[in-house]
Amino acid sequence: MDTGTQSSDTHPDTADLRARWQAAVTAAGAPADRDPAPYADRLLTAWAEPQRRYHTTAHLADVLARIDVLAPHAADPAAVRLAAWFHDAVYRPDRSENEERSAALAERALPELGIDPARTAEVARLVRLTVTHDPAPGDTDGEALCDADLAVLAGAPDAYAAYAAAVRAEYGFVPDDAFRTGRAAVLRQLLDLPRLFRTPYGAAHWEAPARANLAAELAALTAPETPRGI
């Protein structure tokens, strides 16, 4: 199934991303006298930092494309789209406070653009929600953002393999044994969830392939190694 997932080495059209940023800011109520272009420059520079292998502009473009599909489910699609822009704007694979710093960035930038306090707070809340990807029942904005972010798990096998390889590359500083143990724990945690996807579209289209991909990766990570010479 096509989930709009791009490979880790795909470079999306930055002009398209800039147009999406302009549209998102406008839809969120930014006044016409505020220029959003410098903010797009800073965000796109952040998303292209060299330590990133998965959390790149390709990931950003993928999430925005999935939000296009899920937007009818959201109460405030404009806030969800802005949250997508900020949700990994600060990303260091060796740090644990990325989501908090990303939310704080949104809390500084959006008022400068003239976005009202309520919508700014909603964007920051959604960014922080990506720590757990566990929206409360009825949180349709959170459901749309989290499903869009997790839809990479439902990619075709080759796309999923590229995603998994990109994640490993981001954690290249972690020894193989430690990475395999940690990654297996993450996969088990995901598989133990009663539902990965909360929107009707995500449940219908992404739940089954995502679980198949996660189970296959977990099996590969935990398979006993074949002794050399056999």
N, C-alpha and C positions, 0 to 999 in steps of 0.2 A: 504494500500500500504506500502511496505517496503522501508523506506528511510534511512536505516542504522542507525537509532536512537537507542542508548543504554539507558537502564534505569539509573537513577542517582546513583545507588549503584553498577553498573558494573565497574569492574576494568580491563581495557584493558591490553593486553600483553605488558609490558614495553620493552621487547626485540624487539617486532615488531615496537614499536614507535622509539626505538633507531635506528633500521635499516632504518626506514623512514627518520629520521633526517639525517643520514649519506648519504642516497641517495639524499635528497633535497640539502644538502650542496655541494655534488659532482656535481650535475646537475647545480647548480648555479655558478660553476667555482672555488670553493675553491682549492687551490693548495694541492698536495698530502702530503706536509710536515707539514700541519696544522692538529692538532688532534681535531676533532669535539666532541669527547666523553665528555670532561668536560663541554661543553656548553649544551649537552643533559642532563647531570646530573643536572645542575642548572635549566634548563627549566622544567624538569619533577618534580623537587622538588617544584618549584613555582606553577605548575599546581596541586599539591597535597596538598596545604596549607589547614589547618583545617577549615578556614572560608568559603571554597567553598562547594557548594552542587550541583550546576548545572555546573559552569564553572570549570570543573575538567578534568583530563586526558581522561575520557570517552567522554566529549565534543570535546576535541582536536582530538581524534581518529575518531569521527563521521565526523568532518569537513574535515579531511584529506581524509576519504573514499569518501565523496561527491565530493571533488576536483578531485579525480581519475575519476569520472564520467564526470565532467565538464571541465577537462583539455583541450580537443580539442577546446573549445570555447576561451580559454585564449591566449593572445599574448605571455605571459611569464609565463608558468606554474611553473617554478622553483621559481620565485618571489612570486607567489600566495601561493605555499606550504610553503615557509619560512614565509610569512605573517600569515598564519594559526598558525604556531608555536608561533609567537609573539603576536597575536592579543589580547589575554587575559592573557599574561604572568604576567602582573601586574594587580591584581584584588582585590579590597577592595569594598564591596558593599556599604560602607558608604562614598565613595569618588567619585568625578566626573571627575578626571583627569586620569583614568586608561588607556585609549587608548593613551593619550599623553605620559605617562610614559612608556607604552609598546613599542611605536614607538621609543622613545629615547633609550630604551634598545637595540632594533634592530640596531639603528645607532651606538651604541658602540660596540656591539658584532660582527656584520658581517664584519666590516673592520679588526678586529682582526683575523678573519678566512680567510682573503684574498679575500673576496667578493668585487667586483669592486664598485666604488662609484655610478655608475648609477643604478645598481641593488639594492644596499643598499637603495638608495633614493626611488626606486619603492616599496620596501618592507615597508619602513616607511610610505610612502603615503597610501598604502593599509591598513595598521593597523589603521591609522587615519581615513580612510574612514568608518571604522566600528562604528564610532560615529553616523553617520546618515544612513548608509546602502543605500546611494542614489548616485550611480555612475552616471557620466555624460554619455550621449549617446555616444556609441562607445568605452567606457572604458571597454574592454572585461575582463581585469584582475580584475577590481573592481566588475564587474558583477559576475564573477565566485566565488570570495571570499565571497561577500555578499550573494549570493544565497546559497552557502554551509553553511554559518553561520546561515541563517534563515530557512533552510530546516527542522529543528526540529519542526517548526510550522505545518508541513504537516504529522506528525507521525500518526499512528493508535491511536484511542481514548485512549487506556490504556497508550501508550507511551507518548502521549501529556499530560495526567493527571499526569504522573510521572515527566515530565518536569515542569509543572506548580507548582507542590508540591515542587520541588527542588528550584525553584525560590523563592517561599514563604519562604522556610527554610533559604535561603541566607539573606533574609530581616526579619529575626526573631525578630530583634530589633525594627521593625516598628509596632505600634499598628494595630489591625485588621482593624478598620475603615479607618485609613489613608492609609493602604496598599490597601484596596479594591478601594478607590477613585483613588489612583495613578495608580494602575494596570489597572483599567477601562479606564483611560485616555490614557494609552499606547495602549491598545487594540483598542480603537476608532481611534487613530491616524493611526495605522496600517491598519485598515479596510477602512479608508478614502483614502488610497493611491490608485492611479489608477492601479498600479501593485506592487505586493510584490516581484516578481521574474522577472529578466531581461534576463536570458539566455533562449534560446528556450526549453531546457530540463526542467528547473525549471518552466517555464510558462505552459508547457504541463502536467507535472507530480505533481507539488507541489502547484500550485496556488489555485485550487479548494478545496482540503482537508485542506489547511492552513486556508483559509477563513472560512470554516465550523467550524474548531476547535476554531478559535478566536471568532467567533460569539457565539458559545456555552459557552465558558468561560465567555464572557462578559454578557450573559444572566444570568448565574449562579451568577456572582458577583453583579449584579444589581437587582436581584429578591427581592421583599419585603420579609422580614422575617415573618414566621408564628408565631403569638402570642402563647406564652406558654399556655398549657392547652387546646388547640384546636386540 
